[in-house]
Amino acid sequence: MAELHSDTVSVLDTGTDRVIDSIPVGDGPSSTAVTPDGSRVYVTDSGADTLSVIDTRRGEVVATVPVGDEPSRVTVSPDGRRVYVANVASDDVTVIDACRNRVVDTIKVGHAPLGLAVLPEGSLYVANAGSNEVWVVDTRRNRVVATVPVGAGPTALAVTPSGARVYVTNLVSGDVSVIDTRRTAVVDTIKVGDGPAGVTVLPDGRRVYVANTVSDDVSVIETRRGELVDTVPVGKEPNGIAATSDGARVYVTDFADDHVSVIATRRNRVMDTIEAGDGPTGVAIGPRRGSVKRAV
């Protein structure tokens, strides 16, 4: 879990819901991503224009990679070989070779990219908050191949396990755009809470959870019907959100309260609240022991 104001990443054991480590990173950590095998965690250092690479076995930063201006989001390819970083101030995406921790390409995208997601087949989706569009990148050539208009202020993306749908949180318009990836078009728009800033899909693909940073709650969407089915009150200014591999719990970082709300998905109620560092933001859950990495 990335902690923006204390320049650390906290490690939370989801078996006990206790913080078991705190790792210093670069200035202004804002988001995290875990490799498929859980061996590395990547952290965007928004104030330093770098990416910190954490070795999870050693629990320390083993590399720092210069990226674009004000990196906002990071994601990893399904095979773990490429890392993509959205740079909100330079309007581009940095492509990193994960084996060598080196930049291999820079892709110009729309204005103010804030969200990233990779489909199972490898296509990269980029949410551009300043131009109200999602751009689709062919990662074999690192070329933009499609542009999809969405709502106002798209900030975060989540992909269903099959890769058939991409859910886009639109911070300004207060809704979620649903993109059909085969048609590369919006097929539905779902109204949620105020200021949707983060989104995650449960591993079975049946529900989507949306963190609403203005209304201080989490919207629950049933994917088959495309309907809002529940709203869960959480802490103040929720933004980062991630589900466990079994789908039993969803972890939400409450930025203004400096804690994490744990939602039991069977009842859609907060079952626990965990103290975090100063300004918890991006959260990612690794495959090993269900550990949570959050930037604080």
Buried (B, 14 or more C-beta within 10 A) or exposed (E): BBBBBBBBBBBBBBEEBEBEBBBEBBEBBBBBBBBEEBBBBBBBBBBBBBBBBBBBEEBEBEBBBEBBEBBBBBBBBEEBEBBBBBBBBBBBBBBBBBEEBEBEBBBEBBEBBBBBBBBEEBBBBBBBBBBBBBBBBEBEEBEBEBBBEBBEBBBBBBBBEEBBBBBBBBBBBBBBBBBBBEEBEBEBBBEBBEBBBBBBBBBEBBBBBBBBBBBBBBBBBBBEEBEBEBBBEBBEBBBBBBBBEEBBBBBBBBBBBBBBBBBBBEEBEBBEBBEBBEBBBBBBBBEEEBBBBBBB
